[in-house]
Amino acid sequence: MKKETYPWVAIHRLSMPEKSMQRTRMGLLAIALATMIGCGNNDESGAKQGQPPGVKVALPLSQEVTEWDEYTGRIEAVNSVDVRARVSGYLEKVNFKAGDKVHKGDLLFLIDPKPFTAQLNYAVAELERAKSRHELAKNDLARAERLFRAKAISEEEHDARSKGLRETLAAVQSAEANVSTARLNLDFTQVRSPIDGRIGRELITAGNVVNGGGGDATVLTFIVSTDPVYVYVDADERSVLKYRRQAKEGGRGSLGEEQTPVELAVADELSFPHQGYLDYISPREDAATGTVTLRGVFANPDELLSPGFFARMRIRASAPYPAILLPDRAIGTDQAQRFVWVVNKDNQVEYRTVVLGAHIGQSRVIAEGLKPEEWAVIEGIQKLKPGIKVTPERISLTGPDGELKP
């Protein structure tokens, strides 16, 4: 029997080794290319590492500074009044526009005066009647005294007429009081401004009946004074003690007595353009919060400051003193300590531990660890380590806000 052959099997068996060799050659070529690329990268990295990193350096800013403590609070009016009706009646007229500037004594509302005019007329008539009775009683007593001296009337009748005179005198005084009350009520129908200030909107319009007197008296509007204004803040116990000691050391007496300087900024202000003084410190600490209330007074001629506004108030916390400053971004943190990098004359960086003082703008006072003539690294501190050489670019600091100039 003839053995059959299958050509495709033979071809397949012959092609397998060739394909394996081809794959091996391709793998070796890929490894060689990767090695060449890696070597090229290492050479390039090595070249970059051999170059000193570039940094910006500057001399610390030396200037006289004053420390301030900042607090948040609210603006309040020096005088604030809820205008209420003092008599009940029909509201006849509103005599102002909402938001007007008003002065003490200006007419604001008019309550119908006709009923109160009638009451006043009645009280005046009753007073005249009481005076007439008093005159008659006075004449009766004069006749009774003459008759009593002539023994024409008894002592009892004389006493009765004497007491009758005193009774009519009391009636006159009562009638005069009623006249005064009626006149006051008539005056109260004209609701006038009790203070100078800015008035709010009318809370009740003409044509309504209002209630007067007592706790349920109708609130008609409100008025707040605008110049000056108060700002109340709460300071911690340590700060208040510091302010008091500084006031005594400066010969100013007690805190708040000699106009301790304060400054104010409202919500859209970054600086503190409003100048004022501290005029009040609470005589008692709030035991629940451990704070003491302080009050600043600020002029407000342009009425920029409105009662109820959020405000930041700062209080002078030190006398002016010379200091050196660096921007916050030039100061590093190493666990619990702060440090800066200093570039020496050989362009090598030195690790320098520093003691920080107060914040002045965007800068910090360097209390210890840095000299005014030393060049500190301002930008590029992340890539530094002690002893390495750098390529410094010298710049200058222009102010405590940390601005730079080449």
Summary of the structure (lengths in Angstrom):
residues: 406
radius of gyration: 46.3
end to end distance: 101.7
largest distance: 192.8
contacts: 1150
relative contact order: 0.17
helix: 33%
strand: 35%
